[in-house]
Amino acid sequence: MGFLQGKKDAMITIKDRYAVLGQPIQHSKSPRIHQLFAAQTGQLLTYEAREVSAEQFITMVTAFFMEEGRGLNCTVPLKELAWRYADENTERANLSKAVNTLTLREDGAIVGDNTDGCGLVADLMVNHGIKLAGSRILILGAGGASRGIIAPLFEQAPQSLVIANRTIDKAVNLATEFGDKGNVTGCGFAALAHQHYDLILNATSASLSDQLPPLPDGLIAEQGICYDLAYGNQPTPFVRWGLAHGAVKSLDGLGMLVEQAAEAFFIWRGVRPDTQAVIELLNAERSASC
Ligand code: NDP
């Protein structure tokens, strides 16, 4: 009896459960990325995508953790709700007032973190060899993503940071909020005329609707680089704009997506996956799909 029970137990493989919540979510590459990380590192886990509206958020998250789910990623439009939901938040989550990673801690507390900023910085510096120290950086957009990347960018000692947004007040307020981190100003797009930047980050959601913020010509400095936080199977309008206006590199946010996922995976599993291999695979898959 004891022997048989032991054998039966050994045959049951319990996999820890993770998921990404958002709306819309069907396009999400996160399940694929986390499954690749799990296979690569030999971790036993499941990771699924669930369509969850802001109204459903609290009920769904509470049920997930009650049923012993271990961790969640949250994306549009849930990041601020996740920040409010967590029992505790990390310092970087509190600075961004947005959470993309929720973790069930051993003592039952739900801890919120934001891995978007370090994901972006890792992609820029490690994957693309872009120097941020001393650079003039322009961030387009003043939403949740911008809020999450400002402090991690300042940790790399850029010369200056300008935030430009369609709703000017939001850019000005964000700059004021982060004023103690370094040289940062906020403005509208029209005020960018005659300025030059070494790095232009598109953190608007304009690319998602195939649009481009109204940008003046001559914005990209010599050897300047453009980077769209959005990504797609085809180059985004901003990536195309960068190439057409003389950027030496014009990149999209697929690498950031993989890097922020790797940081979440590390928080949950204590293991760092090889992001380069996953980025190469996803890039090959999207080239094949074009
Ligand atoms: P939010 O909804 O919080 O903010 C959207 C921002 O885009 C606002 O500043 C808004 O301006 C601006 N905007 C929207 N449409 C236009 C337009 N047509 N022209 C000019 N400005 C516009 O979104 P998030 O900050 O959460 O996300 C922004 C982008 O970052 C998205 O594309 C998202 O996919 C991407 N992202 C990528 C990640 C990755 O891992 N690669 C991680 C996180 C985000 P206004 O204030 O005037 O409304």
Boltz pocket constraint, residues with backbone or C-beta under 6 A from the ligand:
constraints:
  - pocket:
      binder: B
      contacts: [[A, 76], [A, 116], [A, 119], [A, 140], [A, 141], [A, 142], [A, 143], [A, 144], [A, 145], [A, 146], [A, 165], [A, 166], [A, 167], [A, 170], [A, 202], [A, 203], [A, 204], [A, 205], [A, 206], [A, 207], [A, 208], [A, 211], [A, 212], [A, 213], [A, 214], [A, 228], [A, 229], [A, 230], [A, 231], [A, 253], [A, 254], [A, 256], [A, 257], [A, 258], [A, 260]]
      max_distance: 6.0
